[in-house]
Amino acid sequence: MTELIWDGKYDEKGRKVAPPRIALPFQTVETVNESSADRDRMQDLFASGRPSEWRNRLIWGDKKYVLPSLLEEFAGKINLIYIDPPFDTGANFSYTATIPDDPDTAGDQGATFLKQPSMIEEKAYRDAWGENQSRYPKWFYDTVVLLRELLADNGSIYVHLDWHKGHQARVILDEVFGAENFRNEIYWYYYNKMHDTRKGQFPRATDTIYFYTKNSNSNYTFVSQTEAREEAVKQLVRKKLDGRMVNVKDSDGKLVYQMREVRIIDNVWRIPLVPPASIQENTGYPTQKPETLLDRIVKTSSNEGDVVLDCFCGSGTTAAVAEKLGRRWITCDLGRFAIHTTRKRLLGIPHVKPFVVQNLGKYERQAWQAAEFGLGAEAAAQAYRRFVLELYHAAPVSGYLWLHGTRRGRMVHVGGVDAPVTMADVTSIVTEFRKAIGKGKDAPTRSGVDVLGWDFAFELNETARQQAALADIDLRLIRIPRELLEKKAVEQGDIKFFELAALGVSVKKKTRKVTLELTDFMIPLDDVPEEVQKAVTHWEQWIDYWAVDWDNSDDTFHNEWQTYRTRKDKGLARETSHTYAEPGKYRVVVKVIDILGNDTTKLLTVDVK
């Protein structure tokens, strides 16, 4: 059998090198569309040690961590896998972000701008393997080995590629799944594509989908699909002759196409691309696949209640189709924009079942820190802080516990990988800063502190700034980007730190009814293109989506209400209300996602009488 060889496939003893298997716990960062009663029931089940009810899962993270982490629970349990991995095209899959209309300006049509992907999103689509072409087969091999372990004995996998890497993928799939388990090479013919005009070759209008089963027995699910095919026929023309209407079969006959017969679908799938003008389906996401395509795959190779997996989520087509067809689903992506696009798309499905948004959070960062800086706790922590300071263009300082660097006269604190920055942390930072002023060579020259963190406590933004201001200290909260975990992003200098946005919310109470209204939203403009800044004339234009957790328990954000912009409806509600069943003090958390894909949260406390 033909075998594809790449650097590092075998070790020095001639044994195949297995893919990395770092299994990490998932963290649920948001529940969506789940009632308070359902939430309480799920918590009771978890507390009693009983299996909790199924929740579909939208996971933000790299599949190299996500797939091994799914194995403990789902090895041999996934019924259908569809993946649409990067094609190694070299194309730049930027997306067009919309600046909505100014709500105070009549007749304003809004504007758009080209949003370049972050480095970590770009890695999913553009030249993720560099000049070393052996990286792609290794990356693909590591992926499908884990996918095969997740697949049920009677399960199926569909791998969607094109001419760039399809030939390599086919050889690797034969090796991993066995050539005897190959079922079909499917050609997706998208006849409505604008053909390229390059000379000397035929225009390309197909992708290839490889269909394999885990085993060669006949127990795998396969439900033949049918379709109505268009057929060319002569349309007879009726003319009046000698007072009678007769058929004319000469040149007056017209050739037309009409639906004539129903046939079993073969391996050439004539399905159009998602039309750009399709307000209903088109999300504006690059590489989006039509629901008709996934509908055919899901119906053919799964039954209601089966589990469908897609580890290259993109715009969420697989999850959306699985949801509509009554399948359970797990989907993941490493792009923040992909996760946000998918969440909005799922919420647009009538009666969508509750689902959770998860990541690997601090566990992924802990694994990265151990791999990069060693296992010695203190030495690793110091090396980690120096690494972050260097990327932030700050110089390290010594002699302090909470202050780790200095940049442009301001002091810098680097939050650890294990936990969010809290109010207690800020208090300690401010206290140490006040003692440090004017003392020693590393003393601050300006009354300012930059607090760098991976996550921040809900209430921190305004509260921390206010406390620091009382001490005459200018405090900035800066998010450490997840791209920092990616070696290539670091090597190319694509690490950008972002200051947290400021959100204003007013609260009105009438007996047990609480009304929230967004009153202001300000984002730091350091990395916002100048043309975008000029197009935004009202703060509301920055907001794409906002949601409310009406009774937060200092844990996961429970998305109980949301409003968001769509291509069909670009409006956004600025106000929402909730009536509490019982009096008491409630923690209310508001989450806003801006048009650049970044999220901001605000904690409010309401006392209902």
Residue pairs with C-beta under 8 A, 6 or more apart in sequence:
1 174
1 175
1 179
2 171
2 174
3 171
3 175
4 137
4 168
4 171
4 172
4 175
6 134
6 135
6 137
6 138
6 141
7 132
7 134
7 138
8 17
8 134
8 138
9 16
9 17
9 138
9 141
10 16
10 17
11 17
18 145
19 64
19 68
19 141
19 142
19 143
19 145
19 146
20 64
20 68
20 142
21 68
21 71
21 146
22 65
22 68
22 69
22 367
23 68
23 69
23 71
23 72
24 65
24 68
24 69
24 360
24 363
24 364
24 367
25 69
25 360
25 363
26 57
26 59
26 69
26 358
26 359
26 360
27 358
27 359
27 360
27 361
27 362
27 363
28 356
28 357
28 358
28 556
29 357
29 358
29 359
29 361
29 556
29 557
30 356
30 357
30 556
30 557
30 558
30 559
30 591
31 39
31 55
31 354
31 355
31 356
31 357
31 556
31 557
31 558
31 559
32 343
32 346
32 347
32 354
32 355
32 356
32 357
32 559
32 562
33 347
33 352
33 353
33 354
33 355
33 559
34 42
34 55
34 354
34 558
34 559
34 560
35 560
36 550
36 551
36 558
36 560
38 354
39 558
41 53
42 52
42 53
42 55
45 51
45 52
45 53
46 52
54 328
55 354
55 355
55 356
56 319
56 323
56 328
56 329
56 330
56 353
56 354
56 355
56 356
57 329
57 330
57 331
57 355
57 356
57 358
58 313
58 316
58 319
58 331
58 332
58 339
58 342
58 343
58 346
58 355
58 356
58 357
58 358
59 66
59 330
59 331
59 332
59 333
59 357
59 358
59 359
60 332
60 333
60 334
60 336
60 339
60 357
60 358
60 359
61 332
61 334
61 358
61 359
61 360
61 364
62 334
63 143
63 311
63 312
63 332
63 334
64 142
65 360
65 364
65 367
66 311
66 332
66 360
67 143
67 146
67 147
67 150
67 311
68 146
69 360
70 150
70 309
70 330
71 146
71 149
71 150
74 150
74 307
74 309
74 330
75 149
75 150
76 149
76 150
76 151
76 152
76 153
77 150
77 152
77 307
78 150
78 151
78 152
78 155
78 307
78 308
78 309
78 330
79 152
79 154
79 155
79 156
79 221
79 301
79 302
79 303
79 306
79 307
79 308
80 155
80 156
80 157
80 158
80 221
80 297
80 298
80 301
80 302
80 306
80 307
80 308
80 309
80 327
81 147
81 150
81 151
81 155
81 156
81 157
81 158
81 308
81 309
81 310
82 157
82 158
82 160
82 294
82 297
82 298
82 308
82 309
82 310
82 318
83 143
83 147
83 157
83 158
83 159
83 160
83 310
83 311
83 312
84 160
84 287
84 289
84 310
84 312
84 314
85 140
85 143
85 159
85 160
85 161
85 312
86 124
86 125
86 126
86 128
86 312
87 161
87 162
87 164
87 165
88 127
88 128
88 129
88 136
88 164
88 165
89 125
89 126
89 162
89 164
90 126
90 127
91 125
91 126
92 116
92 122
92 126
93 117
93 122
93 125
93 126
93 286
93 287
94 114
94 115
94 116
94 117
94 286
95 114
95 115
95 117
95 284
95 285
95 286
95 337
96 112
96 113
96 114
96 115
96 284
97 112
97 113
97 114
97 115
97 595
97 596
98 110
98 111
98 112
98 284
98 565
98 570
98 595
99 110
99 111
99 112
99 113
99 532
99 535
99 536
99 541
99 595
100 110
100 540
100 541
100 565
100 570
100 572
100 595
101 108
101 109
101 110
101 541
101 570
102 108
102 537
102 538
102 540
102 541
103 538
103 540
103 541
104 538
105 537
105 538
110 541
110 570
111 535
113 529
113 531
113 532
113 535
115 337
115 596
115 597
116 122
117 125
117 126
117 335
117 337
118 335
118 336
118 481
118 483
118 494
118 496
119 483
119 486
119 488
119 489
119 492
119 494
119 495
120 334
120 335
120 481
120 482
120 483
120 486
120 489
121 334
121 335
121 336
121 337
121 338
123 334
123 486
123 488
123 489
124 312
124 333
124 334
124 335
124 338
125 286
125 287
128 135
128 139
128 488
129 135
129 136
129 139
130 488
136 165
136 168
137 168
137 172
140 165
140 168
140 169
140 172
141 172
141 175
141 176
143 311
144 157
144 159
144 172
144 173
144 176
144 177
145 176
147 157
147 309
147 311
148 157
148 176
148 177
148 214
150 309
151 157
151 214
152 214
153 214
153 215
153 219
154 213
154 214
154 215
154 217
154 219
154 220
154 221
155 213
155 214
155 220
156 183
156 211
156 212
156 213
156 214
156 220
156 221
156 222
156 301
156 302
157 177
157 211
157 212
157 213
157 214
158 186
158 209
158 210
158 211
158 297
158 301
159 169
159 173
159 209
159 210
159 212
160 188
160 207
160 208
160 209
160 289
161 169
161 207
161 208
161 209
161 210
162 204
162 206
162 207
162 208
163 204
163 208
166 208
166 210
169 210
170 185
170 210
173 182
173 210
173 212
174 182
177 212
177 213
177 214
178 216
180 216
181 212
181 213
181 214
181 215
181 216
182 210
182 211
182 212
183 211
183 212
183 213
184 209
184 210
184 211
184 267
185 208
185 209
185 210
185 211
185 267
186 208
186 209
186 210
186 211
186 267
186 268
186 269
187 206
187 207
187 208
187 209
187 267
187 268
187 269
188 206
188 207
188 208
188 209
188 269
188 271
188 293
189 205
189 206
189 268
189 269
189 270
189 271
190 205
190 206
190 207
190 271
190 272
190 273
191 205
191 270
191 272
192 272
192 273
192 275
193 205
193 273
195 203
195 204
195 205
196 203
196 204
209 297
213 220
214 220
220 301
221 300
221 301
221 302
221 303
221 306
222 300
222 301
223 299
223 300
223 301
224 264
224 265
224 300
225 264
225 265
225 296
225 299
225 300
226 262
226 263
226 264
226 265
227 262
227 263
227 265
228 259
228 260
228 261
228 262
228 263
229 259
229 260
229 261
229 262
229 263
230 257
230 258
230 259
230 260
231 257
231 258
231 259
231 260
231 261
232 255
232 256
232 257
233 255
233 256
233 257
233 258
233 260
234 249
234 253
234 254
234 255
234 256
235 253
235 254
235 255
235 256
236 247
236 248
236 249
236 253
237 247
237 248
237 252
237 253
237 254
238 245
238 246
238 247
238 248
239 245
239 246
239 248
239 252
240 246
265 296
269 293
269 296
271 290
271 292
271 293
271 296
272 290
273 290
274 281
274 282
274 288
274 289
274 290
275 282
276 282
279 567
279 568
280 568
281 290
281 291
282 288
282 567
283 315
283 316
283 341
283 344
283 345
283 567
284 567
285 314
285 315
285 337
285 338
285 341
287 314
287 315
288 314
288 315
288 317
289 314
289 315
289 317
290 317
291 317
291 320
291 321
293 317
294 317
294 318
294 321
294 322
295 321
295 325
298 308
298 318
298 321
298 322
298 325
298 327
299 325
302 308
302 327
304 325
304 326
304 327
305 326
305 327
305 328
306 327
306 328
307 327
307 328
307 329
307 330
308 318
308 322
308 327
308 328
308 329
308 330
309 329
309 330
309 331
310 318
310 319
310 329
310 330
310 331
310 332
311 331
311 332
312 333
313 319
313 331
313 332
313 333
313 338
313 339
313 342
314 333
314 338
314 342
315 338
315 341
315 342
315 345
316 331
316 338
316 341
316 342
316 343
316 345
316 346
318 329
318 331
319 329
319 331
319 342
319 345
319 346
320 342
320 345
320 346
320 349
322 328
322 329
323 329
323 346
323 349
323 352
323 353
324 349
331 342
333 339
333 342
336 597
336 598
337 597
339 357
340 544
340 545
340 593
340 597
343 357
344 545
344 564
344 566
346 352
346 355
347 562
347 564
348 566
361 455
362 417
362 418
362 419
362 454
364 485
365 417
365 418
365 454
365 485
366 417
366 418
368 417
368 485
369 380
369 384
369 417
370 380
372 383
372 384
372 387
373 379
373 380
373 383
373 384
373 387
374 380
374 383
381 416
384 414
384 416
384 417
385 396
385 404
385 405
385 414
386 396
388 414
388 452
388 480
388 484
389 395
389 396
389 404
389 405
389 412
389 414
391 484
391 490
391 495
391 497
392 405
392 407
392 412
392 450
392 452
392 478
392 497
393 407
394 405
394 406
394 407
394 412
394 450
395 405
395 406
395 407
396 404
396 405
397 403
397 404
397 405
397 406
397 411
397 442
398 442
399 440
399 442
400 432
400 436
400 442
401 428
401 432
402 413
402 425
402 428
402 429
402 432
402 433
403 411
403 412
403 413
403 429
403 432
403 433
403 436
403 449
404 412
404 413
404 414
405 411
405 412
405 414
406 412
406 442
406 444
407 450
408 446
409 444
409 445
409 446
409 448
410 444
410 446
410 448
410 449
410 450
410 474
410 476
411 433
411 436
411 444
411 448
411 449
411 450
412 449
412 450
412 452
413 425
413 429
413 449
413 450
413 451
413 452
414 452
414 480
415 421
415 425
415 451
415 452
415 453
415 454
415 480
417 454
419 455
420 453
420 454
420 455
420 456
420 457
421 451
421 453
421 455
421 456
421 457
421 460
421 477
422 457
422 460
423 457
423 459
423 460
423 463
423 464
423 467
425 451
426 451
426 460
426 464
426 467
426 468
426 475
427 467
429 449
429 451
430 449
430 467
430 468
430 471
430 473
430 475
433 444
433 449
433 471
433 473
434 471
434 473
436 442
436 443
436 444
437 443
437 444
437 447
446 474
447 472
447 473
447 474
448 473
448 474
448 475
448 476
449 468
449 473
449 474
449 475
449 476
450 476
450 478
451 464
451 475
451 476
451 477
451 478
452 478
452 479
452 480
452 497
453 477
453 478
453 479
453 480
454 479
454 480
454 482
456 477
456 479
456 500
458 552
458 589
458 601
458 602
458 603
459 602
459 603
460 477
461 477
461 500
461 502
461 503
461 600
461 602
462 502
462 602
464 475
464 477
465 475
465 477
468 474
468 475
469 475
476 499
477 499
477 500
478 497
478 498
478 499
478 500
479 497
479 498
479 499
479 500
480 497
481 495
481 496
481 497
481 498
483 489
483 494
483 495
483 496
484 490
484 495
489 495
496 527
498 524
498 526
498 527
498 598
499 524
499 526
500 524
500 600
501 521
501 522
501 523
501 524
501 542
501 592
501 594
501 598
501 600
502 520
502 521
502 522
502 600
503 518
503 520
503 521
503 590
503 592
503 600
503 601
503 602
504 518
504 519
504 520
504 521
505 516
505 517
505 518
505 519
505 590
505 602
505 604
506 516
506 517
506 519
507 514
507 515
507 516
507 588
507 604
507 606
508 514
508 515
508 517
509 515
509 606
509 608
511 609
512 579
512 580
512 581
512 583
512 608
512 609
513 577
513 578
513 579
513 580
514 550
514 577
514 578
514 579
514 580
514 586
514 588
514 606
514 608
515 575
515 576
515 577
516 548
516 575
516 576
516 577
516 588
516 590
516 604
517 574
517 575
518 540
518 543
518 546
518 574
518 575
518 590
518 592
520 539
521 539
521 540
521 542
521 543
521 592
521 594
521 600
522 539
523 542
523 594
523 596
523 598
523 600
525 533
528 596
535 541
536 542
540 572
540 574
541 595
542 594
542 595
543 572
543 592
543 593
543 594
543 595
544 564
544 565
544 593
544 594
544 595
545 562
545 563
545 564
545 565
545 592
545 593
546 562
546 563
546 564
546 572
546 590
546 591
546 592
546 593
547 557
547 559
547 560
547 561
547 562
547 563
547 590
547 591
548 559
548 560
548 561
548 562
548 576
548 578
548 588
548 589
548 590
548 591
549 557
549 558
549 559
549 560
549 588
549 589
549 591
550 560
550 561
550 578
550 580
550 586
550 588
551 558
551 580
551 586
551 587
551 588
552 558
552 587
552 588
552 589
552 603
553 587
554 587
557 589
557 591
557 601
559 591
560 578
561 576
561 578
563 572
563 573
563 576
564 572
565 571
565 572
580 586
580 608
582 608
583 608
583 609
584 607
584 608
585 605
585 606
585 607
585 608
586 605
586 606
586 608
587 603
587 604
587 605
588 603
588 604
588 605
588 606
589 601
589 602
589 603
589 604
590 601
590 602
590 604
591 599
591 600
591 601
592 599
592 600
592 601
592 602
593 599
593 600
594 600
